[in-house]
Amino acid sequence: MPALWFTSALLPGGWADRVRLTVADGLITQVETGVEPGPGDDRHGPAVPGLPNLHSHTFQRAMAGLAERRGEAADDNFWTWREAMYRFVDRLGPDDVEAVAALAFAEMLETGFTRVGEFHYLHHDPAGRPYADPAETAARVAAAAAATGIGLTLLPCFYAHATFGGLPPTPGQRRFVTAPDAFARLVDASRRAVRDLPGAVVGVAPHSLRAVTPDELREVVPLAGGGPVHIHAAEQTREVDDCLAWSGRRPVEWLLEHQPLDARWCLIHATHTTPTELAGIAARGAGAGLCPITEANLGDGVFAARAFLDAGGQFGIGTDSNVLIDAAGELRQLEYAQRLVARRRNVLALAEQPSTGRALFEAAYRGGSRALGASGGGLAVGQPADLVTLDLDHVAFIGRGGDSLLDAWVFATRSGAVESVWVRGRRVVAGGRYVAREAIERRFREAVVRCLA
């Protein structure tokens, strides 16, 4: 492929002007700075590394907007939203799962995500019967990743119980539930499903302490091997109260006492945590997976991000329910929620990094890459050529350069900020649009029509 030349680029050591990248076999083989473009170079504006999306349930993209109606009791919350999700999920077949995932992945790429962690728990048919291939739907997610080009960290989810104490699952959970031995086969089949995807990673995702018993957790976690381990934790106050009633410990407190948390672990949401718990997560090297748009949509609460960073913690961002897919929007919502709680501005900026946009971007890049088992080395020799260019013709970027571009992208754009995206050197977004969007959108439309019929 031709060399890529950029007016500027955010390299591991900071911003550099007139940057030329040479790419072979999906990897960056040479980085030159302060050079003019060669005659055959592909020329673009400012470049930054692609962001990791560490937590996604792609099938929920098809129900975005369908749960925005007040219930009779007027106390809508996560639990009433979950019932709406259970009713919707029964309508999805394998073809629909693939079509919806492809559209979600294309939208992620269009906003600057280049890798996704798919927390995948839709395992069985609508009657709750296992498919002949235990990884039937996981393979459909992998097929969507292959078609769109997004990097994939597949996280098969173990789900066995309705709530704490090993209570039997509800009928609405029948497509999710499995036993440890069957889950082991699912993980093996998932590894086979992604073996042809460059850079693919497989981990495991025990759904939550309410859905997994301690004995099952001990069986499931080793199946990750050296891969990531993700788990929902302390997303809602009711979850915390129920965990206290079951064990005498809060969810994160219980995990810190009973599990060998380390850098492989990512605690998704971790919204309702104490300062001691935050310090414990950070001390173990585990990460927090924050999904600010979904957490706001569901009314979950606000994660104490400043306190976690001050304790030395790392976080990444995810799109979770995919109600609205927007990489910059997740960073913006994260910072704005902190501002509303603290009643001050630029909460997540650092003394050594006063640009809030850059501080957010780099923290999400580092923490998200680690959580997904990705290299996270940025635009450097030997790293995957996963990068995003910003459109200097966008009105938000007039007169901006360096960190002010990231500030403008995060806080002053709605759409049109991303010009192009490459994943492992493959250009998948051009002119702000996924290169094969029409076909993918058509399949998505057909799938949603079937599901709502």
matplotlib code that plots the C-alpha trace (Angstrom):
import matplotlib.pyplot as plt

x = [0.0, 1.2, 2.7, 0.4, 1.3, -0.4, -0.2, 0.4, 0.1, -0.2, 2.8, 3.8, 6.1, 3.5, 2.4, 4.7, 4.3, 4.4, 4.4, 4.9, 3.9, 4.9, 2.7, 3.2, 1.1, -1.1, 1.8, 3.6, 7.1, 8.5, 7.6, 9.2, 8.6, 9.1, 9.1, 7.2, 4.9, 6.3, 4.6, 2.6, 1.7, -1.9, -2.2, -4.4, -5.0, -4.1, -3.9, -4.5, -4.5, -7.9, -9.8, -10.7, -14.4, -14.1, -17.7, -20.4, -23.6, -24.1, -27.5, -28.9, -28.2, -31.4, -33.6, -32.1, -34.9, -37.5, -37.3, -37.9, -41.5, -42.6, -43.9, -47.1, -45.3, -43.3, -40.1, -38.3, -34.8, -32.2, -34.5, -37.5, -35.2, -33.9, -37.4, -37.9, -34.5, -35.6, -38.8, -36.9, -34.0, -36.4, -37.0, -33.3, -32.1, -28.5, -28.8, -30.2, -27.4, -24.8, -26.6, -27.0, -23.4, -22.1, -24.1, -22.9, -19.3, -19.5, -20.9, -18.1, -15.5, -17.1, -16.7, -13.1, -13.2, -10.9, -11.3, -14.3, -14.7, -17.9, -19.4, -21.4, -24.2, -26.8, -25.9, -29.1, -32.1, -35.3, -36.6, -33.4, -32.1, -28.3, -27.4, -25.6, -22.5, -22.2, -20.6, -23.2, -24.0, -20.4, -19.3, -21.8, -20.3, -16.8, -18.2, -19.4, -16.0, -14.3, -16.7, -16.3, -12.6, -12.9, -10.5, -12.3, -11.8, -14.5, -15.7, -18.1, -20.3, -21.1, -24.6, -26.3, -28.6, -31.3, -29.6, -27.3, -27.3, -27.6, -31.3, -32.7, -32.7, -35.9, -37.6, -36.4, -32.8, -33.1, -31.0, -28.1, -27.7, -25.2, -23.3, -19.5, -18.8, -20.9, -19.3, -15.8, -16.9, -18.3, -15.0, -13.1, -15.6, -15.3, -11.5, -12.0, -14.5, -12.0, -8.8, -8.7, -9.2, -5.9, -5.2, -8.3, -8.4, -10.6, -11.2, -14.1, -16.9, -18.6, -21.6, -21.9, -21.9, -25.6, -25.5, -22.5, -21.9, -18.5, -17.8, -18.7, -16.5, -13.6, -14.2, -14.9, -12.0, -9.2, -10.8, -9.5, -6.0, -3.9, -6.8, -9.0, -11.6, -14.5, -17.4, -20.3, -19.9, -21.8, -23.8, -26.9, -27.6, -30.0, -27.2, -25.1, -27.9, -28.7, -25.0, -24.8, -27.8, -26.3, -22.7, -22.3, -20.0, -20.5, -19.8, -16.4, -15.5, -16.4, -14.3, -11.3, -11.5, -12.2, -10.7, -7.1, -7.8, -5.0, -4.3, -6.3, -9.5, -11.9, -14.8, -17.5, -19.3, -18.1, -20.4, -21.3, -17.9, -16.3, -12.9, -11.4, -12.8, -11.5, -8.0, -8.2, -9.0, -6.1, -3.7, -4.4, -3.9, -7.4, -9.3, -12.7, -14.9, -17.0, -20.0, -21.1, -23.8, -25.5, -25.0, -26.8, -29.5, -30.2, -30.0, -27.3, -25.2, -21.8, -18.5, -16.0, -13.4, -11.3, -10.8, -10.0, -7.4, -5.9, -5.6, -3.6, -6.5, -6.9, -10.2, -11.5, -14.8, -17.5, -20.7, -22.5, -26.2, -25.2, -28.2, -25.9, -22.5, -20.1, -16.5, -16.1, -19.5, -18.5, -15.6, -17.7, -20.4, -17.8, -16.3, -19.6, -21.0, -17.9, -18.5, -22.1, -21.2, -18.1, -19.7, -16.4, -14.8, -12.0, -12.3, -10.3, -7.5, -4.1, -1.5, 0.9, -1.8, -4.1, -5.9, -9.0, -9.6, -6.1, -6.2, -9.5, -8.3, -5.0, -6.5, -9.2, -6.7, -4.3, -6.9, -9.1, -6.2, -5.0, -8.5, -8.9, -5.6, -4.4, -0.9, -1.7, 1.6, 0.1, 1.5, 4.9, 7.0, 5.7, 2.3, -1.0, -1.8, -5.0, -5.5, -8.0, -7.7, -9.7, -11.3, -9.6, -12.4, -14.8, -15.8, -14.8, -11.2, -10.7, -7.4, -6.8, -3.8, -2.3, -4.2, -6.8, -7.9, -8.7, -10.5, -12.6, -13.3, -14.5, -16.4, -17.4, -18.4, -21.6, -20.7, -18.3, -15.2, -13.6, -12.4, -10.8, -10.1, -7.7, -7.6, -4.4, -3.7, -7.1, -9.0, -12.5, -13.8, -13.4, -15.0, -16.5, -18.5, -17.9, -16.8, -19.6, -22.3, -25.1, -25.0, -24.6, -27.3, -29.7, -29.1, -29.7, -32.9, -34.2, -33.2, -35.0, -38.1, -38.2, -37.7, -40.5, -43.0]
y = [0.0, 3.6, 5.4, 7.5, 11.1, 13.3, 17.0, 16.0, 12.9, 12.0, 9.7, 8.0, 10.9, 13.6, 15.5, 15.6, 17.6, 16.2, 12.5, 9.7, 6.1, 3.1, 0.0, -3.6, -6.7, -4.5, -3.2, 0.1, -0.5, 3.1, 6.4, 9.6, 13.1, 16.5, 15.2, 16.3, 13.8, 11.6, 11.7, 8.5, 9.1, 9.0, 12.5, 13.3, 15.7, 15.0, 11.4, 9.8, 6.1, 4.4, 4.0, 0.7, 0.1, -2.2, -3.2, -3.8, -5.9, -5.4, -7.1, -4.2, -1.8, -3.0, -2.0, 1.5, 3.9, 1.2, 1.5, 5.3, 5.1, 5.6, 2.6, 2.4, 2.6, 5.7, 4.3, 3.2, 2.0, -0.5, -3.4, -2.3, -1.6, -5.2, -6.6, -4.7, -6.1, -9.7, -9.3, -8.0, -10.5, -13.4, -12.0, -12.3, -15.2, -15.8, -13.9, -10.9, -11.1, -10.8, -8.0, -5.9, -6.5, -5.4, -2.1, -1.5, -2.2, 0.1, 2.9, 2.3, 2.7, 5.8, 7.5, 6.4, 3.0, 0.5, -2.5, -3.7, -6.0, -7.9, -9.1, -11.9, -13.7, -14.4, -18.1, -20.2, -20.1, -18.3, -21.4, -21.6, -24.7, -24.8, -24.5, -27.5, -25.3, -23.9, -20.8, -20.2, -16.6, -15.9, -16.9, -14.5, -11.7, -12.8, -12.8, -9.2, -8.2, -9.8, -8.1, -4.6, -4.9, -3.9, -5.5, -8.0, -9.1, -11.8, -12.3, -15.2, -14.7, -17.2, -16.7, -19.3, -17.7, -15.1, -13.5, -13.9, -17.3, -19.4, -18.9, -20.5, -18.3, -16.6, -17.5, -14.3, -15.4, -18.8, -17.7, -16.8, -19.6, -22.4, -24.8, -24.7, -27.7, -26.4, -23.0, -24.5, -26.0, -22.6, -20.9, -23.4, -23.0, -19.2, -19.5, -21.5, -18.9, -16.1, -17.9, -16.3, -12.8, -10.9, -9.8, -11.4, -12.1, -14.3, -13.9, -14.8, -12.8, -14.2, -12.0, -10.7, -12.0, -12.2, -14.6, -16.8, -18.7, -18.6, -22.2, -21.5, -18.4, -20.5, -22.9, -20.2, -17.7, -20.1, -20.7, -17.2, -18.5, -15.4, -13.5, -10.8, -11.4, -9.0, -8.9, -6.5, -5.1, -2.6, -1.1, -0.4, 0.3, -2.7, -5.0, -3.7, -4.1, -7.7, -8.6, -7.3, -9.4, -12.5, -12.2, -9.4, -7.8, -5.3, -6.7, -5.1, -5.8, -9.5, -9.7, -8.1, -10.7, -13.8, -13.4, -12.8, -9.5, -8.4, -6.6, -9.1, -8.1, -5.3, -4.4, -3.1, 0.0, -0.3, 2.7, 2.3, 1.8, 3.1, 4.9, 1.8, -0.4, 2.0, 1.9, -1.9, -2.1, 0.2, -1.6, -4.9, -3.4, -4.2, -1.7, -0.1, -0.3, 2.9, 3.2, 6.8, 7.1, 3.9, 4.6, 7.9, 6.3, 3.7, 6.1, 4.0, 6.7, 8.3, 6.6, 8.4, 8.8, 11.5, 9.5, 6.4, 8.1, 9.7, 6.2, 5.1, 3.4, 2.8, 3.0, 2.5, 3.4, 1.2, 1.6, -1.1, -1.1, 0.8, 3.2, 5.8, 4.9, 7.8, 7.5, 11.3, 11.3, 8.7, 10.8, 14.0, 12.3, 11.0, 14.4, 16.2, 13.8, 14.5, 18.2, 17.9, 16.0, 18.1, 21.4, 22.4, 22.2, 20.1, 17.5, 14.7, 16.9, 16.5, 19.0, 17.4, 17.2, 20.3, 19.4, 17.6, 16.2, 14.7, 13.5, 11.6, 10.3, 8.9, 7.4, 5.6, 4.4, 3.0, 1.5, 0.2, -1.4, -3.3, -4.4, -5.9, -7.7, -5.3, -3.8, -0.2, 1.0, 3.8, 5.0, 3.3, 0.8, -2.7, -1.7, -2.4, 0.4, 1.3, 5.0, 7.8, 11.1, 14.2, 16.4, 19.8, 21.2, 20.7, 24.1, 23.0, 22.6, 26.0, 27.4, 24.4, 22.1, 19.6, 19.1, 21.7, 19.3, 16.7, 19.2, 20.3, 16.7, 15.7, 18.8, 20.7, 18.3, 16.3, 14.5, 14.8, 15.2, 11.8, 11.8, 8.4, 5.2, 2.4, -1.0, -2.9, -0.7, -1.4, 1.8, 1.2, 4.8, 7.4, 10.8, 10.1, 7.1, 3.4, 2.3, -0.4, 1.2, 0.9, -2.9, -3.2, -0.8, -2.6, -5.9, -4.1, -2.6, -6.0, -7.5, -4.9, -5.1, -8.8, -8.4, -5.8, -7.5]
z = [0.0, -0.5, 2.5, 4.6, 5.1, 7.7, 8.5, 12.1, 14.2, 17.9, 18.4, 21.7, 22.5, 21.6, 18.6, 15.5, 12.3, 8.7, 9.6, 7.1, 8.0, 6.0, 6.5, 5.5, 6.5, 8.7, 10.8, 10.9, 9.6, 9.5, 11.1, 9.7, 11.1, 9.7, 6.1, 3.0, 1.2, -1.5, -5.0, -4.4, -0.7, 0.5, 2.1, 5.1, 8.0, 11.7, 12.8, 16.2, 17.3, 17.0, 20.2, 21.9, 22.7, 25.7, 26.3, 23.7, 23.4, 19.7, 19.4, 21.6, 18.7, 17.1, 20.1, 20.5, 21.3, 22.0, 25.8, 26.1, 27.3, 30.8, 32.6, 34.6, 38.0, 36.9, 38.5, 35.3, 36.0, 34.8, 35.9, 33.8, 30.9, 31.3, 30.9, 27.7, 26.5, 27.4, 25.3, 22.3, 22.3, 21.6, 18.1, 16.9, 14.8, 13.9, 10.6, 12.5, 15.1, 12.3, 10.5, 13.6, 14.7, 11.3, 11.4, 15.0, 14.1, 11.0, 13.3, 15.8, 13.0, 11.7, 15.1, 15.7, 17.5, 15.8, 18.3, 20.2, 23.2, 22.5, 25.8, 24.1, 26.0, 23.3, 23.0, 22.3, 20.1, 21.1, 22.9, 24.9, 23.0, 22.2, 18.6, 17.0, 17.0, 20.5, 19.0, 16.3, 17.3, 18.4, 14.9, 13.5, 15.6, 14.3, 10.7, 11.2, 12.5, 9.5, 7.1, 8.6, 9.5, 13.2, 15.6, 17.8, 21.4, 21.9, 25.4, 25.7, 28.7, 31.4, 32.8, 35.0, 37.6, 38.2, 41.2, 44.1, 45.9, 42.7, 42.2, 39.0, 35.9, 34.7, 31.4, 30.0, 30.5, 28.7, 25.7, 27.9, 30.5, 30.4, 32.6, 33.2, 31.0, 28.2, 28.6, 28.2, 24.9, 23.9, 24.7, 22.6, 19.7, 20.0, 19.6, 16.4, 15.2, 15.4, 14.4, 10.9, 12.2, 12.4, 15.9, 17.4, 21.2, 23.2, 26.9, 29.2, 30.9, 34.0, 33.7, 37.2, 40.8, 40.7, 37.7, 38.8, 42.0, 43.7, 42.6, 39.0, 39.0, 40.1, 37.1, 34.5, 35.1, 34.2, 30.8, 29.8, 29.8, 29.4, 27.9, 29.5, 32.2, 32.3, 34.8, 35.4, 39.0, 41.1, 38.2, 40.3, 43.9, 44.1, 43.0, 45.9, 48.4, 47.1, 47.3, 50.9, 51.8, 50.2, 51.4, 53.8, 51.3, 48.5, 44.9, 44.4, 48.0, 47.5, 44.3, 46.0, 48.9, 46.8, 43.4, 42.2, 40.4, 38.3, 35.0, 33.0, 34.9, 33.9, 36.2, 34.0, 35.3, 39.0, 39.4, 43.1, 44.8, 47.9, 48.1, 49.6, 46.8, 44.2, 45.8, 45.9, 42.2, 41.3, 43.6, 42.0, 38.5, 37.4, 35.2, 35.2, 32.1, 31.9, 29.5, 30.2, 27.6, 28.5, 32.2, 31.8, 29.6, 32.2, 35.2, 36.8, 38.5, 38.1, 38.6, 40.8, 38.0, 39.5, 42.7, 40.8, 38.7, 41.8, 43.3, 40.2, 38.4, 34.7, 32.8, 29.3, 27.6, 26.0, 24.2, 26.1, 25.0, 21.8, 22.2, 20.6, 19.2, 19.5, 20.7, 21.4, 22.9, 25.5, 26.6, 26.7, 28.8, 31.2, 31.8, 31.9, 34.5, 36.7, 36.3, 37.4, 40.5, 41.4, 40.2, 38.5, 35.1, 33.5, 36.3, 34.5, 33.2, 34.8, 36.1, 33.6, 30.9, 31.1, 27.9, 29.0, 25.6, 25.4, 29.0, 28.4, 25.0, 26.2, 29.4, 27.4, 24.9, 27.4, 29.7, 26.9, 25.0, 28.1, 29.0, 25.5, 25.4, 22.7, 22.3, 23.0, 21.6, 19.5, 16.2, 16.4, 14.5, 15.0, 16.1, 14.1, 11.7, 13.5, 13.2, 12.7, 10.9, 11.7, 9.0, 9.1, 7.0, 10.0, 11.4, 14.9, 13.9, 12.4, 13.7, 15.9, 16.2, 18.6, 21.8, 20.9, 18.1, 20.7, 22.9, 19.9, 18.8, 22.2, 23.2, 20.1, 17.4, 16.7, 13.5, 10.6, 12.7, 11.6, 8.0, 7.6, 9.6, 9.0, 10.9, 10.3, 7.3, 5.7, 5.1, 6.3, 6.6, 3.9, 3.9, 7.3, 6.1, 6.3, 2.9, 2.4, 4.5, 2.0, 1.9, 5.7, 6.4, 4.1, 5.9, 9.2, 8.0, 6.9, 10.2, 12.3, 10.1, 10.8, 14.5, 14.8, 12.6]

ax = plt.figure().add_subplot(projection="3d")
ax.plot(x, y, z, "-o")
ax.set_aspect("equal")
plt.show()
